[in-house]
Amino acid sequence: MTTTELLGQAAWVMIFGMAIVFIFLTILIWAINLSSKVIKLLGLDKNEPAKPAPVSKKKEVPVAAITAAVNNYRKKD
């Protein structure tokens, strides 16, 4: 093969590859736009903040567990 034929094949492969990527990206953009419309149509785009779990203001200290641990520690000495 001559240099001209190799350059011609390289240009063809480059153009073909760029066309494939362009078609893929076009289909991807179309699919994203379609899914966006479907999500809006179904009403799934409403961002309602989740209600946090109620926090008890009374802090319960496990006194019995702490007392047992301290007693166990003192027994080992």
Secondary structure by P-SEA (a helix, b strand, c coil): ccaaaaaaaaaaaaaaaaaaaaaaaaaaaaaaaaaaaaaaaacccccccccccccccbbbbaaaaaaaaaaaaaaac
